[in-house]
Amino acid sequence: MKKPFYITTPIYYPSDKLHIGHTYCTVATDAMARYKRLAGYDVMFLTGTDEHGQKIETKAKEAGVTPQQFVDNIVEGEGGILDLWKLMNISNDRFIRTTDDYHVSAIQKIFKKMYENGDIYKGSYKGKYCTPCESFWTESQLKDGCCPDCGRPVVDAEEEAYFFRLSKYADKVQDLLENTDFLQPRSRVNEMVNNFIKPGLEDLCVSRTSFTWGVPVDFDPGHVVYVWVDALSNYITALGYDNDKYDDYSKFWPADYHFVGKEIVRFHSIIWPAMLMSLGEPLPKHVFGHGWLLLDGGKMSKSKGNVVDPYILAEKFGVDALRFFLMRTFPFGSDGNFSNELLIQTINVDLANDLGNLVSRTTAMVGKYFGGTLPAGCKDWSAPESFDTDLISMASALRGVYEAQMESCAPHNALAETFRVIQRANKYIDETAPWALAKDMEANGQRLAHVLYNLLETTRICGILLSPFMPESMEKLFVQIGAAAEMQTWDSAAVWGTLSDTAAVTKGENLFPRIDMEKALAELEAAAEAAKKAAMPALEIEPYAAENVDFDTFCKSDFRAVKVKACENVKKSEKLLKFTLDDGTGKDRQILSGIAKYYKAEELVGKTLLAIVNLPPRKMMGQESCGMLISAVHTEKGEEKLNLVMLDDKIPAGAKMC
């Protein structure tokens, strides 16, 4: 009977643009799942999407669709999450969406169960909230007044809410972290204990009333379950916990590994185990917090505009090459600096020069010297040289070394060990010089066949161990070296001589062609620019004025920087906002502007704007307006859009624009 193995990625928040950073964690989880299947385990690999929350509700409203329509498009639409996982050949066994009916009903039961256990109570929340991360923070946890995770500004939040008694479980969670191998790598433990538990673990806000897009608290209308209770519980609801959709909970829980990015380790290593303790359920065996892929020294982020498009990279270099690069280049527990140059260099050195060269040269020589089939009995050689035994010894021992690294969640090291053997095989070609042996086939034919068999067999073993990372390419490799299905198994990877000595060998297509660095970089830049333009909405710009204005007339307009001290809606007007402005004179200036359709009054307080201040005062809705704020106007998809011209806050009030 196969031993069960349960591994998960985090469920991803629907985003307008998935980047290579999202792909990194999922490819790593997929490689681990494929490795475990290869090794004979009964694997459950779960991924999915976390679809509730205030940010989704706001974005859907801006897009003019319902929240469900908004997430459906991002998850199931063209170029969405499911499309990307299909492109990247992700072999997940199950995909959960937190809007799935069975999950919603299970969350209501979980929330009520924790409430009835006395671990959830009603109170009032007042503190700091990061809308993009959907995270509450105390003042002491902020970094320079901003969210410690994403670095963006937080807002004050106060509302009636339910709280989870997280503080009750502080000692148990600390013991779990410090005295077990639950959280990996070990470096994450001190961060969690010192930054979150020792300063005092506060009770956690677990419901919201300021928006409606979430799982309703069925015993208290108006409350929706806070996103982390909703999202974290997916790992058990997807197995059938508190629902009839599935019946795998007793088989697969507790999870063997949650693979998560380091920014959500806190939720998975502190909040999640505390929730399970409250429910009386077993804890996952391990949480592994991997690092980030960095670009120009910073985390990839759509909001920062520094994303790398996996679609473009996969189309240009191939899915397997991209998967390999992500796992080969960056130590899984640490941050890694991504660059297109590094990607191309890795493909050229490891895949084209080392692996591709080994397969191409070996199959070509079998075809040239033996017509594609080696003679029977060539596995053995009566007088092996030291380099024969060295190669055979390394290849025979590889599976054990590889397995140890994979079990330690070090796929980069497993690949490094595999490529040590591949590099040794390429050196073996130079040591044995098959082309020289071929000059006298009568005398050296059997020796030549033995050399080529050793190369084919080494390639077979390496191909098996590379298959979790490059599944499609290794299928092609096995065809080229004549390795039948029974010669591609985990068990056979530990047995030298499994490949038939009379296997049909064919020199097929070059698995990994060498890439012209300069040409490829130029094409990537062009493709990225084209994609950026294609994603931009079609704009209609106001026509330019036909009448020229003389320079002296223009110079009479007095443009000044003004700072918004207060802003409010004008009563009985749907269009007007009333601004109280600091214009540098020491006396407040009042300007009315018809932009209420485009901005909320409170979001403009503190902004530095541009105004013409020497226009004659005029009455609007019975109030005086002294000047005009400068805006940019365009039409997008038939709808007029307006953006105030905002200046750098370093510019003082009253500064003249010229």
Buried (B, 14 or more C-beta within 10 A) or exposed (E): EEEBBBBBBBBBBBBEEBBBBBBBBBBBBBBBBBBBBBBEBBBBBBBBBBBBBBBBBBBBEEEEBEBEEBBBBBBEEEEBBBBBBEBBBBBBBBBBBBBBEBBBBBBBBBBBBBBEEEBBEEEEBEBBBBBBBBBBBEEEBBEEEBBBBBBBEBEEBEBBBBBBBBBBBBEEBBEBBBEEEBBBBEEBBEBBBEEBBEEEBBBBBBBBBBBBBBBBBBEBEEBBBBBBBBBBBBBBBBBBBBBEBBEBBEEBBBBBBBBBBBBBBBBBBBBBBBBBBBBEBEBBBBBBBBBBBBBEEEBBBEEBEBBBBBBBBBEBBBBBBBBBBBBBBBBBBEBBEBEBEBBBBBBBEBBBBBBBBBBBBBBEBBBEBBEBBBBEEBBEBEEBBEBBEBBBEBBBBBBEBBBEBBEBBBBBBBBBBBBEBBBBBBEBBEBBEBEEBBEEEEEBBBBBBBBBBBBBBBBBBBBBBBBBBBBBBBEBBBBBBBBEEEBBBBEBBBEBBBBBBBBBBEBBEEBBBBBEEEEBBEEBEEBBEEBEEEEEEEEEEEEEEEEEEEEEEEEEEEBBBBBBBBBBBBEEBEBBBBBBBBBBEEEEBBBBBBBBEBBEBEEBBEBBBBBBBEBEEEEBEEBEBBBBBBBEEBEEEEEEBBEBBEBEEEBEBBBEBE
